[in-house]
Amino acid sequence: MDLFICTPRKRLFPVTVNATLLTAALALGVVVPAATAQTQSVRLGRLTEWAAGGWRLGDHASSMGSARFRVPEVPVLPFALATQEPAQTSAAPLTSISGYMDFHFNNNQYEDPTLDFHRFVLLFTHSFSDRVRFVSELELEHAFVEGLEEAGELELEQAYIDFLLTRELNVRAGMLLVPVGIINERHEPPVYHGVERPFVDTVIVPSTWFEVGAGVHGELGRGLRYRAYAMAPLDAAGFSADEGLRGGRQKGAEANVRNVATTGRVEYVGLPGLRAGASFWRGKTGFSFPRVETRVMLGEVDARYRVSELETRAQYAHVWLDGMGELNRTLQRTIGVSPNVARQIRGFYLEASYFVLPNPAPREAAVFVRYENFDTQYRMPAGFQGLPQFDRDAWVVGFSYYPDPDVVLKLDYSVVRNQSEVVDEPNSLNVGLGWWF
């Protein structure tokens, strides 16, 4: 039998296997259609295929009777789910475990250096059939949890059921990642440069951002993909001057859904090397204060383009927050301190990287530079003054080395500045090791 192996660089090469190797593949959780007198070809997809935007939703088998793997749009399987044409046969049930991890050395200016096992994440998936699958992601941050969030977090970031109907329309329900930006749905260490995630994807888009909800997703035509969900809203009581929306995430913990939020994303991947997208999030957020009407609208656009060894990324996110003046005054009366939440926040970044070692992987290396500008006090409500220390920009330069396509060693230096003449923003030297499987 000829087995086609798909490398992370998206190259296919044939390998001849015998019955012993085929049995070993089954033991590893790869579903292969039952053997027949005729040889069949099977395409294997890796998680790195997904990182490059190479997933396919419900690809049909060719007229030659070959089976193709359906690669999910979120990184959930070390090998993607194998399916036959529904009219021919049904794929056997498949349960898989995957994951990603990273630990960091952070040396922030004015502080003692630290070592932190930042994330230990396990991804559990199960295919009930070729039409129904379960996806989950359980994350432990900062090594342990001991009653206080500062000691670590244990979070269920994904847990949903997919009902795969057609290429154009599929249904999803459960704990979902909000489909906003580049990083929130693609946040595994080998996928992005830099030890820490971009500031814009932490402060403006509160990654990792997840909530309970339901919606639809699919691909229209060739290369135009979409996701649209109804989800639990943000809680305005958690908004702040320095981190914007981040403290307002309900994270599916008995989330208040008096007012349901809507979110969606469209992506175009029809041109080689190009991934371009636009996202939105919209919802009422003032349920903690019944007499305060607050609403949030987030808009975001992004693009990634790779030609030869040069890759570029760009992202812009803007948030409009209605009713923040009344919210600030209400919280000041309630707790004695105004959070000084802005009525608009925004951020953007531009990044360029170049792979300096020859292809193909493994043993690739890339240098990169990223400029970010992010302001959580961009426009203030009437009667409130913006705090200049939260109008920030940053230059991040660094190096990523891949001893294996799924393992990355990172080093970067961040130079961060703000508009305050009193408060200084610390620079930092960071070293990280990340991997997925």
Secondary structure as UniProt FT lines:
FT   STRAND          2..6
FT   TURN            8..9
FT   STRAND          12..16
FT   HELIX           19..27
FT   TURN            28..29
FT   STRAND          42..43
FT   HELIX           47..51
FT   TURN            52..53
FT   TURN            63..64
FT   STRAND          67..70
FT   STRAND          81..83
FT   TURN            86..88
FT   STRAND          94..108
FT   TURN            109..110
FT   STRAND          114..127
FT   STRAND          132..141
FT   HELIX           149..151
FT   STRAND          153..164
FT   STRAND          170..177
FT   TURN            181..185
FT   HELIX           189..191
FT   HELIX           200..204
FT   STRAND          210..220
FT   TURN            221..223
FT   STRAND          224..231
FT   HELIX           236..238
FT   TURN            241..243
FT   HELIX           246..248
FT   TURN            251..252
FT   STRAND          261..268
FT   TURN            272..273
FT   STRAND          274..284
FT   TURN            287..288
FT   TURN            290..291
FT   STRAND          295..307
FT   TURN            308..309
FT   STRAND          310..322
FT   HELIX           324..335
FT   STRAND          344..355
FT   STRAND          364..379
FT   TURN            382..383
FT   HELIX           388..390
FT   STRAND          391..404
FT   TURN            405..406
FT   STRAND          407..418
FT   STRAND          428..436
//
